[in-house]
Amino acid sequence: MAETPVALRSESAETIEAVRAVLAVAGLPVAVYPDHADPPAEVGLALDGADRADERWRHAGNRSARVGTREIEAGTLVLPAGADRLLALARAANRRVRARVVGVVGARGGLGASALAAVLARVSAAQALTVALVDGADGAPLEVLLGIEGHPGLRWPDLVGAGSIDPGELANALPVWMGVRVLSTDTRPAALTANADGVIMALAQSHDAVVLDLPRHAVAAGVAGQWCDVVLVLTTPDGPAAAAARRLAELVGGQDARLVVRGPIRDGFTPAEMAEFCGLTLAGAMRTERSLPAAMERGLAPGEASRGPLVRLARGLVRDLHLSD
């Protein structure tokens, strides 16, 4: 647990009391700071409840959030309605696990977020990391993309109703693709089950990195904040995608969220302009890998083109996200 589990910047008695009441359930103390104060050096969850946001607090801690008893700005955790989400954030911010957990989400469907997640996991494994790749996205099961439908091992539906989960046993029971342990859905409906939090945390305890292929509705529900140390938002440089990416950026406000831009420049948007518009750090940009769809139709999995733009991007992400440190 961090030296300061939860720090709150606020001079509102109502906000202070509301935050303390929620976090008392988890037994987490709340250190309260006046509006002019710097955030503490080591903090799990940094909460900014002042009327005017302070960027220092937004980037402090393992997690951060705007909080209040009314909506100060878009993305504010409004109490008491947002109590469950606040509890989840506080617990996640103060967990100690082995893995760095990376979420990947597309600003809209069809951009290749699942392929990016798979290649990021594959490149990480190639650098001698133990890696788990988790399917949470809508659409076809991840195992189909990877071509491992026939590989033995557990899938999400097999974990429905599972009680206490042993991290080592779970890791050893998963199918392996290119050195990556994969937890996929299949034709049975069970993605992101009620015990998903326990499953993700078990994987985070037994691996160096966990890559989550996230659906947009899960990000909207706040699960990215519960599980992810960093979220990669994949988009293309055009107007509709920029608007969709900006909406996602608002949903993950207070987290380490970064933008990945794929494809040629359209509508005059450069990757840097896209990142500025969305309010996100630019994690990387790549040209479209035109050979990928045809390669996948021939049964090749993402990442086969070792010198392709997707693999080059993933190598840069592994470095910049400090996954191999």
C-alpha positions as CSV (number, residue, x, y, z in Angstrom):
1,M,0.0,0.0,0.0
2,A,1.2,3.5,-0.8
3,E,2.5,5.8,2.0
4,T,-0.7,7.8,1.5
5,P,-3.4,5.4,0.3
6,V,-5.9,8.2,-0.6
7,A,-5.3,12.0,-0.9
8,L,-8.1,14.4,-1.4
9,R,-7.7,18.0,-2.5
10,S,-10.8,19.8,-1.3
11,E,-12.1,22.5,1.1
12,S,-15.7,21.4,0.8
13,A,-16.9,19.8,4.0
14,E,-19.6,18.0,2.1
15,T,-17.2,16.4,-0.4
16,I,-14.7,15.5,2.4
17,E,-17.4,13.8,4.4
18,A,-18.8,12.0,1.3
19,V,-15.4,10.6,0.4
20,R,-14.5,9.5,3.9
21,A,-17.9,7.7,4.3
22,V,-17.3,5.7,1.1
23,L,-13.7,4.7,1.8
24,A,-14.4,3.8,5.4
25,V,-16.0,0.7,4.0
26,A,-12.6,-0.4,2.7
27,G,-10.8,0.8,5.8
28,L,-8.8,3.3,3.8
29,P,-7.8,6.5,5.5
30,V,-8.2,9.8,3.6
31,A,-5.6,12.5,3.8
32,V,-7.2,15.9,3.1
33,Y,-5.3,18.8,1.5
34,P,-6.3,22.4,0.9
35,D,-6.9,23.7,-2.7
36,H,-3.4,25.3,-2.9
37,A,-1.5,22.2,-1.8
38,D,0.8,19.9,-3.9
39,P,-0.1,16.2,-4.0
40,P,1.9,14.0,-1.7
41,A,5.0,12.4,-3.2
42,E,3.7,8.8,-2.8
43,V,0.0,8.4,-3.1
44,G,-2.2,5.5,-4.2
45,L,-5.3,7.4,-5.3
46,A,-5.2,11.2,-5.8
47,L,-8.7,12.8,-5.7
48,D,-9.2,16.4,-6.8
49,G,-12.4,17.8,-5.4
50,A,-11.7,21.5,-5.8
51,D,-13.8,23.6,-8.2
52,R,-10.8,24.3,-10.4
53,A,-8.8,21.2,-11.5
54,D,-5.0,21.1,-10.8
55,E,-2.9,19.2,-13.4
56,R,-0.5,18.2,-10.7
57,W,-3.2,16.2,-9.0
58,R,-4.4,14.7,-12.3
59,H,-1.0,13.1,-12.9
60,A,-0.3,12.1,-9.3
61,G,-0.6,8.6,-7.8
62,N,-1.3,5.2,-9.2
63,R,-4.8,6.4,-10.1
64,S,-6.5,9.8,-10.0
65,A,-10.0,11.2,-10.4
66,R,-12.1,14.3,-10.1
67,V,-14.7,13.8,-7.3
68,G,-17.5,15.8,-5.7
69,T,-21.1,15.8,-4.6
70,R,-22.1,17.4,-7.9
71,E,-20.6,17.2,-11.4
72,I,-17.7,19.7,-11.5
73,E,-16.8,18.7,-15.1
74,A,-17.3,15.8,-17.4
75,G,-16.0,12.6,-15.9
76,T,-16.5,13.7,-12.3
77,L,-17.1,10.9,-9.8
78,V,-20.3,12.2,-8.2
79,L,-21.1,10.9,-4.8
80,P,-22.9,9.0,-3.4
81,A,-24.0,7.6,-6.8
82,G,-20.4,6.9,-7.8
83,A,-19.5,5.2,-4.5
84,D,-18.9,1.7,-6.0
85,R,-16.5,3.1,-8.7
86,L,-14.6,5.2,-6.1
87,L,-14.2,2.1,-3.9
88,A,-12.9,0.1,-6.9
89,L,-10.4,2.8,-7.9
90,A,-9.1,3.1,-4.3
91,R,-8.6,-0.6,-4.0
92,A,-6.9,-0.9,-7.4
93,A,-4.6,2.1,-6.7
94,N,-3.3,0.4,-3.5
95,R,-2.9,-3.1,-4.8
96,R,0.6,-4.6,-5.0
97,V,0.9,-7.0,-8.0
98,R,3.7,-8.2,-10.1
99,A,2.4,-7.3,-13.6
100,R,2.0,-4.0,-15.4
101,V,-1.6,-4.2,-16.8
102,V,-2.2,-2.5,-20.2
103,G,-5.6,-2.1,-21.6
104,V,-6.2,-1.6,-25.4
105,V,-9.5,-0.2,-26.7
106,G,-10.5,1.0,-30.1
107,A,-12.2,4.4,-30.5
108,R,-14.7,2.5,-32.7
109,G,-15.0,-1.0,-34.1
110,G,-12.9,-2.3,-36.9
111,L,-9.7,-0.3,-36.2
112,G,-7.6,-3.4,-35.2
113,A,-7.5,-3.0,-31.4
114,S,-7.5,-6.8,-30.9
115,A,-4.6,-7.1,-33.3
116,L,-2.6,-4.4,-31.5
117,A,-3.3,-6.1,-28.2
118,A,-2.1,-9.4,-29.5
119,V,1.1,-8.1,-31.1
120,L,1.9,-6.0,-28.0
121,A,1.6,-9.3,-26.0
122,R,3.7,-11.2,-28.5
123,V,6.5,-8.7,-28.7
124,S,6.6,-8.5,-24.9
125,A,6.9,-12.3,-24.7
126,A,9.7,-12.2,-27.3
127,Q,11.6,-10.0,-24.8
128,A,11.6,-12.8,-22.2
129,L,8.6,-11.5,-20.2
130,T,5.8,-13.7,-18.9
131,V,2.7,-12.3,-20.5
132,A,-1.1,-13.0,-20.4
133,L,-3.4,-11.7,-23.1
134,V,-7.0,-11.4,-22.0
135,D,-10.0,-11.2,-24.3
136,G,-12.7,-8.8,-23.2
137,A,-13.7,-7.3,-26.5
138,D,-16.9,-7.7,-28.4
139,G,-17.1,-9.6,-31.6
140,A,-15.3,-12.8,-32.6
141,P,-13.3,-14.6,-29.8
142,L,-9.7,-13.7,-29.6
143,E,-8.8,-17.3,-30.1
144,V,-10.1,-17.1,-33.7
145,L,-7.8,-14.2,-34.5
146,L,-4.9,-16.1,-33.1
147,G,-5.8,-19.4,-34.7
148,I,-5.8,-21.4,-31.4
149,E,-9.4,-22.5,-31.3
150,G,-8.3,-26.1,-31.0
151,H,-5.7,-25.6,-28.3
152,P,-6.5,-27.2,-25.0
153,G,-6.9,-24.9,-21.9
154,L,-9.4,-22.8,-20.0
155,R,-11.6,-20.1,-21.6
156,W,-13.7,-17.4,-19.9
157,P,-16.8,-19.6,-19.6
158,D,-14.9,-22.2,-17.7
159,L,-14.3,-19.7,-15.0
160,V,-17.9,-18.7,-14.4
161,G,-18.7,-19.2,-10.7
162,A,-15.1,-20.1,-9.8
163,G,-14.3,-19.3,-6.2
164,S,-10.8,-18.6,-5.0
165,I,-8.4,-18.6,-7.9
166,D,-4.8,-19.8,-7.5
167,P,-2.6,-17.6,-9.8
168,G,-0.1,-20.3,-10.7
169,E,-2.8,-22.9,-11.4
170,L,-4.7,-20.5,-13.6
171,A,-1.6,-19.5,-15.6
172,N,-0.7,-23.1,-16.2
173,A,-4.3,-24.0,-17.4
174,L,-4.4,-21.4,-20.2
175,P,-3.6,-22.1,-23.9
176,V,-0.3,-20.6,-25.1
177,W,0.3,-18.7,-28.3
178,M,3.7,-17.5,-29.3
179,G,4.8,-17.6,-25.7
180,V,1.8,-15.7,-24.5
181,R,-0.8,-17.3,-22.2
182,V,-4.3,-16.5,-23.6
183,L,-7.6,-16.2,-21.8
184,S,-10.2,-16.0,-24.6
185,T,-13.9,-16.2,-24.9
186,D,-15.3,-18.9,-27.2
187,T,-18.8,-19.5,-28.6
188,R,-20.3,-19.6,-25.1
189,P,-21.5,-16.2,-23.6
190,A,-19.2,-15.4,-20.6
191,A,-16.8,-12.6,-21.3
192,L,-15.9,-10.4,-18.4
193,T,-17.9,-12.5,-15.9
194,A,-18.9,-11.4,-12.4
195,N,-15.6,-12.8,-11.0
196,A,-13.5,-11.0,-13.6
197,D,-11.7,-8.9,-11.0
198,G,-10.4,-11.9,-9.2
199,V,-9.3,-13.5,-12.5
200,I,-7.5,-10.4,-13.7
201,M,-5.7,-9.9,-10.4
202,A,-4.6,-13.6,-10.4
203,L,-3.1,-13.1,-13.8
204,A,-1.4,-9.9,-12.6
205,Q,0.2,-11.8,-9.7
206,S,1.7,-14.5,-11.9
207,H,2.9,-12.6,-15.0
208,D,5.2,-9.7,-15.8
209,A,2.6,-8.1,-18.1
210,V,-1.1,-8.5,-18.7
211,V,-2.6,-7.1,-21.9
212,L,-6.4,-6.6,-21.9
213,D,-8.4,-6.3,-25.2
214,L,-11.1,-4.0,-23.8
215,P,-14.6,-3.4,-25.1
216,R,-15.7,0.2,-25.1
217,H,-18.7,-0.6,-22.9
218,A,-16.3,-1.9,-20.2
219,V,-14.3,1.3,-20.3
220,A,-17.6,3.3,-20.0
221,A,-18.4,1.1,-16.9
222,G,-15.2,2.1,-15.3
223,V,-13.4,-1.3,-15.4
224,A,-10.3,0.2,-17.0
225,G,-9.7,2.2,-13.9
226,Q,-10.0,-0.9,-11.7
227,W,-7.6,-3.0,-13.7
228,C,-5.3,-1.0,-15.9
229,D,-2.1,0.8,-15.1
230,V,-2.2,2.4,-18.6
231,V,-4.9,2.4,-21.3
232,L,-4.1,2.7,-25.0
233,V,-6.8,4.2,-27.2
234,L,-6.5,3.3,-30.8
235,T,-7.9,5.6,-33.4
236,T,-7.5,6.9,-37.0
237,P,-6.8,10.5,-38.0
238,D,-10.3,11.5,-39.2
239,G,-13.1,13.6,-37.7
240,P,-15.5,10.8,-36.5
241,A,-12.7,8.7,-35.0
242,A,-11.3,11.8,-33.3
243,A,-14.7,12.5,-31.7
244,A,-15.0,8.9,-30.6
245,A,-11.5,8.9,-29.1
246,R,-12.2,12.1,-27.2
247,R,-15.3,10.6,-25.6
248,L,-13.2,7.6,-24.5
249,A,-10.5,9.9,-23.2
250,E,-13.2,11.6,-21.0
251,L,-14.2,8.2,-19.7
252,V,-10.7,7.3,-18.6
253,G,-9.9,10.7,-17.2
254,G,-7.5,10.6,-14.3
255,Q,-5.7,7.5,-15.6
256,D,-2.6,7.0,-17.6
257,A,-4.3,7.0,-21.0
258,R,-2.4,7.4,-24.3
259,L,-3.3,7.6,-27.9
260,V,-2.2,5.4,-30.7
261,V,-3.0,6.7,-34.2
262,R,-3.2,4.3,-37.2
263,G,-3.4,5.2,-40.8
264,P,-2.7,8.1,-43.2
265,I,-3.5,11.7,-42.3
266,R,-7.1,12.6,-43.1
267,D,-9.1,15.8,-42.7
268,G,-5.9,17.6,-41.9
269,F,-5.3,15.9,-38.5
270,T,-1.7,15.0,-37.6
271,P,-1.2,12.4,-34.8
272,A,0.0,15.2,-32.5
273,E,-3.1,17.3,-33.3
274,M,-5.3,14.2,-32.6
275,A,-3.6,13.7,-29.2
276,E,-4.0,17.4,-28.3
277,F,-7.7,17.3,-29.4
278,C,-8.3,14.2,-27.2
279,G,-6.3,15.5,-24.3
280,L,-4.1,12.4,-24.3
281,T,-0.4,11.7,-24.6
282,L,0.6,10.4,-28.0
283,A,2.0,6.9,-27.5
284,G,2.7,6.2,-31.1
285,A,1.6,6.4,-34.7
286,M,1.8,3.9,-37.5
287,R,0.8,3.5,-41.1
288,T,-1.9,0.9,-41.9
289,E,-0.4,-2.6,-42.3
290,R,-2.1,-3.3,-45.6
291,S,-0.9,-6.9,-45.8
292,L,-2.5,-7.8,-42.5
293,P,-6.1,-8.6,-43.6
294,A,-4.9,-10.9,-46.4
295,A,-2.3,-12.5,-44.2
296,M,-5.0,-13.3,-41.6
297,E,-7.2,-14.8,-44.3
298,R,-4.3,-17.1,-45.1
299,G,-4.3,-18.2,-41.4
300,L,-1.4,-16.1,-40.3
301,A,-1.7,-14.4,-36.9
302,P,-0.9,-10.8,-36.1
303,G,2.8,-10.1,-35.7
304,E,4.1,-12.5,-38.4
305,A,5.5,-9.5,-40.3
306,S,8.5,-8.9,-38.0
307,R,9.4,-5.7,-39.8
308,G,5.9,-4.4,-40.3
309,P,4.5,-1.2,-38.8
310,L,2.5,-3.0,-36.2
311,V,5.4,-4.9,-34.7
312,R,7.6,-1.8,-34.9
313,L,4.9,0.2,-33.0
314,A,4.6,-2.6,-30.4
315,R,8.4,-2.7,-29.8
316,G,8.3,1.1,-29.1
317,L,5.3,0.6,-26.7
318,V,7.1,-2.1,-24.7
319,R,10.0,0.3,-24.3
320,D,8.0,3.4,-23.5
321,L,5.6,1.7,-21.1
322,H,8.6,0.2,-19.3
323,L,7.1,-3.3,-19.6
324,S,10.6,-4.9,-19.8
325,D,12.1,-2.9,-16.9
